[in-house]
């Protein structure tokens, strides 16, 4: 994967696998439409009950290949302890200005894991600040130009939320599940000698399918992913809605 490219869509996750669980189908759809896509993991998930930071990095690389990402980077924030402060905002601003995405996907605004809501607020605020020219950031000794994404959409994670819109991911369901299963340390594996977690049980994959079917049923498709917005998007053509 190239170190620096301009992206159409950039998805942020507090932990490796956040994006795969909640928005992988949408990434695959946009990739199929010719858009360049990437993922930024804020932490290595080093506080996770199962696996290690090293194994999760390997799993994230495997998932990146399945999704056809142009880039995947890890910012190395402290799992469980990163804050929505100037230091972390500037790190994300540098990434936004580096890849100049039109659309950003971010964690759920409120969720079971406290890192998710905190990451959502951090990314959304940083996207706004990245457009302010008086905030100076540098990349390899060059001053970065301001850049503000057109939209920030928040994917739905563990807790149910009524979506503001859904994306039909039916043709990409199997590849989404392949990307999720790349994180073998985190999910159900027969005979694994690891502690149980809320996502490692045998029924969790069934929950993911049920959630996708629930989101799809809203709009009459087999599988969908739901998103929330803080700023209502504008529609140029009513016939583009269905």
Backbone as CSV, one residue per row, in Angstrom:
resi,resn,N_x,N_y,N_z,CA_x,CA_y,CA_z,C_x,C_y,C_z
1,UNK,0.844,-1.198,0.000,0.000,0.000,0.000,0.881,1.250,0.000
2,UNK,0.469,2.281,-0.752,1.260,3.480,-0.842,1.201,4.254,0.471
3,UNK,2.300,4.995,0.751,2.394,5.730,2.002,1.507,6.969,1.991
4,UNK,1.312,7.590,0.798,0.551,8.826,0.751,-0.223,8.912,-0.551
5,UNK,-1.540,8.943,-0.472,-2.407,9.094,-1.633,-3.598,9.941,-1.213
6,UNK,-4.258,10.542,-2.191,-5.489,11.253,-1.884,-6.623,10.240,-1.885
7,UNK,-7.433,10.274,-0.847,-8.504,9.308,-0.684,-9.872,9.956,-0.883
8,UNK,-10.801,9.179,-1.413,-12.190,9.636,-1.468,-12.873,9.441,-0.121
9,UNK,-12.586,8.315,0.527,-13.260,7.974,1.778,-12.235,7.427,2.767
10,UNK,-12.228,7.988,3.975,-11.303,7.556,5.023,-12.106,7.196,6.260
11,UNK,-11.950,5.957,6.728,-12.677,5.479,7.903,-11.743,5.391,9.102
12,UNK,-12.186,5.938,10.213,-11.428,5.891,11.464,-12.066,4.883,12.410
13,UNK,-11.239,4.165,13.159,-11.719,3.267,14.196,-10.874,3.401,15.437
14,UNK,-11.508,3.366,16.598,-10.744,3.429,17.838,-9.810,2.231,17.964
15,UNK,-10.260,1.068,17.468,-9.489,-0.169,17.551,-9.474,-0.866,16.198
16,UNK,-8.425,-1.618,15.919,-8.471,-2.473,14.733,-9.672,-3.425,14.860
17,UNK,-10.441,-3.499,13.854,-11.671,-4.288,13.658,-12.948,-3.464,13.835
18,UNK,-12.875,-2.245,14.405,-14.077,-1.409,14.534,-14.705,-1.150,13.176
19,UNK,-13.884,-0.754,12.219,-14.403,-0.409,10.895,-14.943,-1.651,10.202
20,UNK,-14.200,-2.762,10.294,-14.661,-3.987,9.642,-16.030,-4.407,10.155
21,UNK,-16.219,-4.366,11.462,-17.479,-4.812,12.053,-18.663,-3.953,11.619
22,UNK,-18.426,-2.667,11.422,-19.539,-1.736,11.265,-19.689,-1.121,9.883
23,UNK,-18.612,-1.065,9.097,-18.683,-0.320,7.836,-17.923,-0.962,6.686
24,UNK,-17.474,-2.220,6.846,-16.689,-2.857,5.791,-17.477,-2.989,4.495
25,UNK,-18.766,-3.278,4.601,-19.584,-3.407,3.401,-19.659,-2.108,2.621
26,UNK,-19.762,-1.010,3.341,-19.809,0.307,2.690,-18.488,0.619,2.002
27,UNK,-17.376,0.299,2.650,-16.067,0.501,2.015,-15.970,-0.319,0.731
28,UNK,-16.403,-1.575,0.792,-16.338,-2.435,-0.388,-17.221,-1.890,-1.512
29,UNK,-18.392,-1.373,-1.172,-19.268,-0.774,-2.174,-18.580,0.396,-2.853
30,UNK,-18.049,1.313,-2.056,-17.422,2.503,-2.631,-16.188,2.140,-3.454
31,UNK,-15.454,1.125,-3.011,-14.317,0.636,-3.791,-14.792,0.142,-5.155
32,UNK,-15.904,-0.573,-5.193,-16.431,-1.109,-6.449,-16.878,-0.004,-7.394
33,UNK,-17.191,1.169,-6.838,-17.625,2.310,-7.645,-16.451,3.169,-8.096
34,UNK,-15.241,2.719,-7.791,-14.049,3.433,-8.244,-13.470,4.416,-7.256
35,UNK,-13.990,4.431,-6.015,-13.476,5.347,-4.999,-12.273,4.745,-4.289
36,UNK,-11.331,5.596,-3.920,-10.189,5.153,-3.128,-10.571,5.197,-1.657
37,UNK,-10.183,4.160,-0.911,-10.619,4.014,0.482,-9.434,3.686,1.376
38,UNK,-9.533,4.081,2.640,-8.481,3.778,3.611,-9.034,3.716,5.012
39,UNK,-8.228,3.175,5.924,-8.606,3.067,7.339,-7.471,3.619,8.194
40,UNK,-7.844,4.370,9.212,-6.916,4.813,10.254,-7.373,4.214,11.575
41,UNK,-6.543,3.370,12.175,-6.815,2.834,13.508,-6.155,3.759,14.519
42,UNK,-6.920,4.219,15.492,-6.353,5.149,16.477,-5.420,4.442,17.447
43,UNK,-5.751,3.224,17.849,-4.939,2.475,18.813,-4.625,1.092,18.251
44,UNK,-3.735,0.397,18.913,-3.414,-0.983,18.531,-4.326,-1.987,19.220
45,UNK,-5.260,-1.496,20.039,-6.134,-2.397,20.787,-5.382,-3.206,21.825
46,UNK,-4.332,-2.588,22.373,-3.440,-3.331,23.269,-4.074,-3.717,24.603
47,UNK,-5.188,-3.097,24.959,-5.863,-3.470,26.201,-6.898,-4.572,25.993
48,UNK,-7.031,-5.034,24.781,-8.008,-6.075,24.494,-7.735,-7.343,25.281
49,UNK,-8.807,-8.026,25.687,-8.691,-9.230,26.507,-8.037,-10.372,25.751
50,UNK,-8.282,-10.437,24.453,-7.764,-11.534,23.637,-6.732,-11.016,22.637
51,UNK,-5.771,-11.869,22.331,-4.753,-11.504,21.355,-3.770,-10.490,21.905
52,UNK,-2.896,-10.000,21.032,-1.899,-8.996,21.387,-1.919,-7.892,20.334
53,UNK,-1.236,-6.797,20.642,-1.131,-5.716,19.666,-0.471,-6.209,18.380
54,UNK,0.491,-7.106,18.522,1.206,-7.633,17.356,0.289,-8.496,16.483
55,UNK,-0.484,-9.373,17.124,-1.376,-10.231,16.329,-2.475,-9.402,15.676
56,UNK,-2.951,-8.388,16.373,-4.008,-7.570,15.796,-3.491,-6.750,14.622
57,UNK,-2.223,-6.347,14.668,-1.630,-5.639,13.535,-1.557,-6.550,12.313
58,UNK,-1.202,-7.797,12.536,-1.162,-8.760,11.436,-2.559,-9.006,10.875
59,UNK,-3.531,-9.135,11.777,-4.907,-9.347,11.345,-5.432,-8.144,10.564
60,UNK,-5.086,-6.942,11.024,-5.518,-5.724,10.342,-4.940,-5.662,8.934
61,UNK,-3.708,-6.105,8.761,-3.086,-6.118,7.437,-3.804,-7.105,6.516
62,UNK,-4.181,-8.258,7.063,-4.926,-9.242,6.268,-6.272,-8.668,5.834
63,UNK,-6.967,-8.034,6.770,-8.266,-7.434,6.450,-8.119,-6.329,5.414
64,UNK,-7.035,-5.564,5.498,-6.796,-4.488,4.532,-6.696,-5.035,3.115
65,UNK,-6.053,-6.190,2.983,-5.945,-6.826,1.672,-7.292,-7.266,1.140
66,UNK,-8.130,-7.804,2.014,-9.464,-8.241,1.607,-10.310,-7.056,1.143
67,UNK,-10.178,-5.937,1.841,-10.975,-4.753,1.526,-10.407,-3.957,0.354
68,UNK,-9.169,-4.212,-0.021,-8.552,-3.461,-1.111,-8.246,-2.022,-0.742
69,UNK,-7.777,-1.818,0.492,-7.479,-0.466,0.950,-6.275,0.125,0.229
70,UNK,-6.334,1.430,0.006,-5.160,2.135,-0.508,-4.146,2.379,0.605
71,UNK,-4.655,2.630,1.812,-3.768,2.827,2.968,-4.431,2.268,4.220
72,UNK,-3.629,1.845,5.165,-4.086,1.583,6.525,-2.952,1.987,7.449
73,UNK,-3.244,2.901,8.365,-2.236,3.377,9.306,-2.767,3.264,10.726
74,UNK,-1.831,3.172,11.666,-2.184,3.143,13.082,-1.498,4.319,13.763
75,UNK,-2.283,5.148,14.448,-1.730,6.352,15.067,-1.071,6.090,16.410
76,UNK,-1.233,4.900,16.969,-0.534,4.557,18.199,-1.023,5.287,19.437
77,UNK,-2.274,5.747,19.423,-2.837,6.346,20.634,-2.940,5.271,21.714
78,UNK,-2.958,5.696,22.975,-3.055,4.758,24.093,-4.471,4.205,24.202
79,UNK,-4.605,2.916,24.018,-5.905,2.261,24.111,-6.517,2.516,25.486
80,UNK,-7.740,3.023,25.509,-8.430,3.276,26.768,-8.118,4.613,27.404
81,UNK,-7.050,5.297,26.940,-6.605,6.510,27.629,-6.451,7.719,26.717
82,UNK,-6.689,7.586,25.415,-6.572,8.771,24.545,-7.687,9.751,24.881
83,UNK,-7.434,11.025,24.592,-8.374,12.082,24.951,-8.698,12.950,23.742
84,UNK,-9.784,13.671,23.859,-10.154,14.653,22.841,-9.483,15.973,23.205
85,UNK,-8.160,16.009,23.047,-7.389,17.192,23.417,-6.540,17.646,22.241
86,UNK,-5.788,18.715,22.436,-5.040,19.323,21.338,-4.026,18.357,20.721
87,UNK,-3.317,17.611,21.538,-2.307,16.693,21.019,-2.913,15.668,20.066
88,UNK,-4.008,15.052,20.492,-4.629,14.027,19.660,-5.357,14.637,18.458
89,UNK,-5.945,15.810,18.644,-6.583,16.494,17.521,-5.566,16.821,16.434
90,UNK,-4.403,17.313,16.812,-3.379,17.666,15.817,-2.902,16.438,15.050
91,UNK,-2.811,15.292,15.731,-2.396,14.066,15.046,-3.414,13.695,13.968
92,UNK,-4.695,13.840,14.269,-5.728,13.511,13.287,-5.801,14.578,12.195
93,UNK,-5.614,15.827,12.564,-5.587,16.899,11.562,-4.506,16.629,10.523
94,UNK,-3.343,16.186,10.963,-2.254,15.867,10.012,-2.688,14.776,9.038
95,UNK,-3.384,13.768,9.556,-3.850,12.676,8.702,-4.897,13.178,7.704
96,UNK,-5.840,13.988,8.166,-6.879,14.530,7.286,-6.246,15.359,6.176
97,UNK,-5.290,16.189,6.530,-4.640,17.036,5.532,-3.720,16.236,4.617
98,UNK,-3.223,15.135,5.097,-2.354,14.277,4.290,-3.142,13.552,3.206
99,UNK,-4.294,12.989,3.567,-5.051,12.165,2.635,-6.234,12.878,1.993
100,UNK,-6.647,14.027,2.543,-7.644,14.901,1.952,-8.918,14.151,1.502
101,UNK,-9.545,13.396,2.412,-10.750,12.637,2.039,-11.958,13.543,1.850
102,UNK,-12.841,13.137,0.954,-14.100,13.858,0.797,-15.074,13.472,1.900
103,UNK,-15.064,12.195,2.282,-15.966,11.696,3.315,-15.149,10.969,4.374
104,UNK,-15.512,11.176,5.622,-14.900,10.481,6.753,-15.972,9.664,7.460
105,UNK,-15.627,8.426,7.794,-16.475,7.592,8.647,-15.817,7.506,10.016
106,UNK,-16.623,7.558,11.063,-16.087,7.540,12.423,-16.940,6.650,13.308
107,UNK,-16.422,6.367,14.485,-17.096,5.500,15.453,-18.474,6.027,15.836
108,UNK,-19.227,5.148,16.514,-20.548,5.519,17.024,-20.429,6.612,18.074
109,UNK,-21.390,7.511,18.098,-21.354,8.634,19.034,-21.560,8.185,20.471
110,UNK,-22.273,7.077,20.664,-22.492,6.515,21.998,-22.526,5.001,21.857
111,UNK,-21.779,4.287,22.709,-21.706,2.847,22.535,-21.278,2.176,23.831
112,UNK,-21.317,0.831,23.810,-20.925,0.055,24.992,-19.493,0.369,25.415
113,UNK,-18.577,0.420,24.471,-17.173,0.695,24.785,-16.953,2.204,24.828
114,UNK,-16.467,2.753,25.934,-16.319,4.209,26.039,-15.352,4.806,25.028
115,UNK,-14.389,4.019,24.525,-13.473,4.541,23.508,-14.205,4.936,22.233
116,UNK,-15.325,4.281,21.938,-16.015,4.541,20.674,-16.593,5.953,20.632
117,UNK,-17.338,6.332,21.665,-17.901,7.671,21.695,-16.833,8.742,21.758
118,UNK,-15.774,8.475,22.522,-14.681,9.445,22.631,-13.977,9.613,21.284
119,UNK,-13.766,8.511,20.572,-13.142,8.583,19.248,-14.033,9.331,18.266
120,UNK,-15.352,9.101,18.351,-16.294,9.777,17.456,-16.193,11.290,17.600
121,UNK,-16.186,11.762,18.826,-16.109,13.199,19.078,-14.749,13.759,18.664
122,UNK,-13.690,13.009,18.930,-12.337,13.443,18.581,-12.188,13.592,17.069
123,UNK,-12.633,12.603,16.328,-12.494,12.645,14.868,-13.360,13.749,14.267
124,UNK,-14.599,13.863,14.719,-15.494,14.889,14.172,-14.948,16.289,14.426
125,UNK,-14.469,16.531,15.617,-13.917,17.857,15.932,-12.660,18.121,15.110
126,UNK,-11.820,17.118,14.973,-10.567,17.284,14.229,-10.838,17.552,12.753
127,UNK,-11.895,16.942,12.202,-12.248,17.204,10.805,-12.606,18.675,10.605
128,UNK,-13.310,19.254,11.558,-13.633,20.682,11.469,-12.368,21.527,11.587
129,UNK,-11.561,21.223,12.589,-10.355,22.018,12.819,-9.374,21.922,11.660
130,UNK,-9.378,20.803,10.957,-8.445,20.617,9.844,-8.673,21.622,8.724
131,UNK,-9.846,22.256,8.693,-10.145,23.243,7.668,-9.761,24.663,8.042
132,UNK,-9.260,24.863,9.246,-8.893,26.204,9.703,-7.448,26.512,9.322
133,UNK,-7.243,27.535,8.513,-5.895,27.813,7.991,-4.934,28.315,9.059
134,UNK,-5.460,28.847,10.159,-4.562,29.363,11.198,-4.013,28.258,12.109
135,UNK,-4.519,27.041,11.949,-3.915,25.897,12.640,-2.857,25.335,11.706
136,UNK,-1.601,25.447,12.088,-0.501,25.011,11.238,-0.032,23.614,11.638
137,UNK,0.106,22.759,10.643,0.682,21.431,10.848,1.711,21.206,9.740
138,UNK,2.639,20.288,10.018,3.717,20.013,9.080,3.786,18.520,8.792
139,UNK,4.225,18.213,7.578,4.480,16.845,7.174,5.795,16.832,6.407
140,UNK,6.801,16.169,6.976,8.129,16.117,6.367,8.648,17.520,6.054
141,UNK,8.562,18.397,7.047,9.090,19.769,6.991,8.306,20.698,6.066
142,UNK,7.206,20.235,5.498,6.366,21.090,4.660,5.087,21.447,5.415
143,UNK,4.677,22.710,5.319,3.425,23.130,5.939,2.261,22.522,5.152
144,UNK,1.316,21.907,5.869,0.166,21.296,5.211,-0.910,22.337,4.910
145,UNK,-1.596,22.122,3.789,-2.716,22.988,3.426,-3.956,22.572,4.214
146,UNK,-4.825,23.524,4.568,-6.066,23.169,5.264,-6.932,22.253,4.402
147,UNK,-7.699,21.388,5.048,-8.638,20.512,4.335,-9.734,20.100,5.282
148,UNK,-10.973,20.275,4.848,-12.114,19.837,5.652,-12.961,18.875,4.815
149,UNK,-13.186,17.664,5.296,-14.047,16.727,4.559,-15.445,17.294,4.371
150,UNK,-16.098,16.854,3.298,-17.452,17.318,3.017,-18.451,16.793,4.038
151,UNK,-18.225,15.558,4.512,-19.166,14.944,5.446,-18.425,14.034,6.419
152,UNK,-18.946,13.947,7.644,-18.526,12.954,8.625,-19.761,12.129,8.976
153,UNK,-19.691,10.839,8.719,-20.786,9.928,9.041,-20.325,8.967,10.137
154,UNK,-21.207,8.688,11.094,-20.877,7.804,12.211,-21.556,6.447,12.012
155,UNK,-20.758,5.400,11.984,-21.333,4.072,11.829,-21.911,3.580,13.151
156,UNK,-22.850,2.656,13.062,-23.520,2.096,14.233,-22.766,0.848,14.669
157,UNK,-22.500,0.731,15.982,-21.692,-0.373,16.485,-22.510,-1.299,17.376
158,UNK,-22.112,-1.499,18.602,-22.753,-2.508,19.447,-24.182,-2.126,19.828
159,UNK,-24.374,-0.910,20.299,-25.700,-0.476,20.722,-26.576,-0.139,19.526
160,UNK,-27.822,-0.520,19.622,-28.767,-0.208,18.546,-29.001,1.295,18.485
161,UNK,-29.106,1.809,17.274,-29.485,3.200,17.047,-30.312,3.253,15.773
162,UNK,-31.276,4.120,15.740,-32.072,4.307,14.526,-31.220,5.059,13.515
163,UNK,-30.926,4.468,12.362,-30.020,5.122,11.420,-30.660,6.317,10.732
164,UNK,-29.820,7.287,10.368,-30.286,8.394,9.536,-30.330,7.982,8.071
165,UNK,-29.490,7.032,7.699,-29.573,6.424,6.374,-28.886,5.075,6.426
166,UNK,-29.205,4.220,5.463,-28.575,2.907,5.381,-27.958,2.730,3.996
167,UNK,-26.956,1.851,3.935,-26.263,1.535,2.692,-26.479,0.052,2.384
168,UNK,-26.954,-0.220,1.193,-27.171,-1.608,0.767,-25.810,-2.275,0.530
169,UNK,-25.496,-3.283,1.338,-24.217,-3.978,1.203,-24.412,-5.427,0.781
170,UNK,-25.587,-5.751,0.278,-25.910,-7.145,-0.038,-24.867,-7.825,-0.922
171,UNK,-24.406,-7.188,-2.016,-23.427,-7.878,-2.863,-22.069,-8.091,-2.190
172,UNK,-21.836,-7.413,-1.077,-20.526,-7.427,-0.444,-20.529,-8.110,0.931
173,UNK,-21.648,-8.751,1.249,-21.790,-9.349,2.570,-20.723,-10.395,2.854
174,UNK,-20.470,-11.280,1.935,-19.502,-12.353,2.175,-18.091,-11.803,2.351
175,UNK,-17.722,-10.805,1.560,-16.382,-10.218,1.710,-16.268,-9.427,3.007
176,UNK,-17.362,-8.798,3.430,-17.353,-8.124,4.739,-17.046,-9.138,5.836
177,UNK,-17.711,-10.291,5.777,-17.495,-11.304,6.797,-16.087,-11.888,6.720
178,UNK,-15.523,-11.996,5.527,-14.128,-12.432,5.397,-13.195,-11.453,6.094
179,UNK,-13.446,-10.156,5.932,-12.607,-9.143,6.574,-12.734,-9.214,8.091
180,UNK,-13.943,-9.456,8.583,-14.145,-9.584,10.027,-13.430,-10.820,10.560
181,UNK,-13.570,-11.918,9.854,-12.962,-13.168,10.313,-11.431,-13.144,10.239
182,UNK,-10.880,-12.141,9.557,-9.416,-11.999,9.555,-8.894,-11.759,10.973
183,UNK,-9.749,-11.204,11.833,-9.362,-10.952,13.223,-9.658,-12.202,14.058
184,UNK,-8.921,-13.234,13.774,-9.190,-14.536,14.405,-8.996,-14.517,15.910
185,UNK,-8.143,-13.633,16.419,-7.908,-13.594,17.866,-9.112,-13.054,18.632
186,UNK,-9.984,-12.327,17.947,-11.051,-11.612,18.637,-12.380,-12.345,18.666
187,UNK,-12.587,-13.260,17.726,-13.902,-13.866,17.580,-13.856,-15.368,17.838
188,UNK,-14.996,-15.979,17.790,-15.119,-17.382,18.183,-14.245,-18.289,17.316
189,UNK,-13.397,-19.063,17.995,-12.571,-20.069,17.343,-12.658,-21.337,18.175
190,UNK,-13.161,-22.428,17.607,-13.281,-23.667,18.389,-11.936,-24.091,18.968
191,UNK,-11.920,-24.392,20.264,-10.707,-24.854,20.923,-9.754,-23.772,21.362
192,UNK,-10.102,-22.507,21.119,-9.211,-21.415,21.520,-9.139,-21.329,23.039
193,UNK,-7.938,-21.204,23.553,-7.727,-21.097,24.997,-7.567,-19.631,25.388
194,UNK,-8.649,-18.879,25.226,-8.638,-17.441,25.495,-9.845,-17.093,26.356
195,UNK,-9.768,-16.005,27.139,-10.920,-15.588,27.935,-12.097,-15.189,27.040
196,UNK,-13.285,-15.335,27.567,-14.477,-14.926,26.840,-14.645,-13.409,26.923
197,UNK,-15.159,-12.826,25.844,-15.459,-11.401,25.793,-16.845,-11.224,25.187
198,UNK,-17.386,-9.990,25.208,-18.716,-9.777,24.615,-18.790,-10.085,23.120
199,UNK,-17.637,-10.167,22.423,-17.677,-10.424,20.982,-17.054,-11.766,20.595
200,UNK,-16.650,-12.560,21.574,-15.980,-13.827,21.245,-16.914,-15.033,21.291
201,UNK,-18.134,-14.823,21.719,-19.077,-15.931,21.842,-19.511,-16.472,20.485
202,UNK,-20.000,-17.703,20.515,-20.414,-18.383,19.290,-21.561,-17.657,18.601
203,UNK,-22.352,-16.891,19.371,-23.534,-16.250,18.803,-23.264,-14.857,18.239
204,UNK,-22.036,-14.347,18.380,-21.796,-12.962,17.972,-21.913,-12.776,16.464
205,UNK,-21.391,-13.726,15.687,-21.502,-13.613,14.236,-22.973,-13.600,13.826
206,UNK,-23.788,-14.382,14.532,-25.227,-14.362,14.273,-25.833,-13.009,14.570
207,UNK,-25.344,-12.369,15.622,-25.808,-11.019,15.959,-25.479,-10.041,14.835
208,UNK,-24.255,-10.143,14.284,-23.868,-9.254,13.190,-24.785,-9.426,11.984
209,UNK,-25.101,-10.665,11.677,-25.991,-10.921,10.549,-27.383,-10.371,10.825
210,UNK,-27.871,-10.575,12.057,-29.197,-10.066,12.412,-29.245,-8.546,12.320
211,UNK,-28.176,-7.887,12.778,-28.126,-6.421,12.705,-28.151,-5.966,11.249
212,UNK,-27.367,-6.606,10.395,-27.329,-6.220,8.980,-28.674,-6.483,8.305
213,UNK,-29.324,-7.575,8.677,-30.641,-7.859,8.107,-31.685,-6.854,8.609
214,UNK,-31.580,-6.457,9.880,-32.490,-5.453,10.424,-32.332,-4.134,9.679
215,UNK,-31.083,-3.710,9.455,-30.836,-2.463,8.730,-31.316,-2.580,7.293
216,UNK,-31.155,-3.762,6.694,-31.605,-3.953,5.328,-33.117,-3.933,5.202
217,UNK,-33.782,-4.498,6.191,-35.243,-4.580,6.136,-35.882,-3.190,6.078
218,UNK,-35.214,-2.207,6.687,-35.742,-0.840,6.673,-35.986,-0.363,5.248
219,UNK,-35.075,-0.740,4.339,-35.174,-0.264,2.956,-35.434,-1.379,1.957
220,UNK,-35.761,-2.571,2.450,-36.171,-3.641,1.555,-35.046,-4.340,0.829
221,UNK,-33.873,-4.444,1.479,-32.760,-5.193,0.903,-32.308,-6.233,1.932
222,UNK,-31.594,-7.278,1.505,-31.192,-8.318,2.466,-30.235,-7.840,3.553
223,UNK,-29.197,-7.065,3.189,-28.187,-6.648,4.156,-27.855,-5.171,3.970
224,UNK,-27.708,-4.450,5.083,-27.341,-3.035,5.012,-26.544,-2.641,6.251
225,UNK,-25.852,-1.527,6.132,-25.161,-0.901,7.265,-25.790,0.465,7.496
226,UNK,-25.953,0.831,8.778,-26.596,2.087,9.124,-25.608,3.128,9.598
227,UNK,-25.953,4.393,9.343,-25.086,5.507,9.710,-25.901,6.635,10.337
228,UNK,-25.227,7.413,11.175,-25.807,8.591,11.812,-25.067,9.831,11.324
229,UNK,-25.771,10.951,11.289,-25.168,12.212,10.862,-25.374,13.263,11.939
230,UNK,-24.425,14.185,12.020,-24.612,15.361,12.867,-25.012,16.571,12.033
231,UNK,-24.611,16.569,10.766,-25.030,17.610,9.830,-25.825,16.946,8.713
232,UNK,-27.055,17.388,8.510,-27.925,16.765,7.509,-27.334,16.973,6.114
233,UNK,-27.114,15.890,5.362,-26.579,16.048,4.003,-27.646,16.572,3.044
234,UNK,-27.189,17.223,1.970,-28.095,17.754,0.960,-28.233,16.759,-0.185
235,UNK,-29.443,16.669,-0.735,-29.717,15.784,-1.864,-29.857,16.639,-3.117
236,UNK,-29.098,16.306,-4.173,-29.173,17.043,-5.430,-30.278,16.523,-6.340
237,UNK,-30.690,15.279,-6.154,-31.668,14.674,-7.047,-32.494,13.674,-6.255
238,UNK,-33.793,13.914,-6.142,-34.653,13.036,-5.364,-34.652,11.610,-5.910
239,UNK,-34.372,11.442,-7.204,-34.407,10.124,-7.809,-33.148,9.298,-7.505
240,UNK,-32.206,9.934,-6.805,-31.041,9.176,-6.345,-31.313,8.483,-5.012
241,UNK,-32.446,8.814,-4.395,-32.862,8.157,-3.167,-33.756,6.977,-3.520
242,UNK,-33.683,5.905,-2.711,-34.594,4.785,-2.958,-34.928,4.102,-1.636
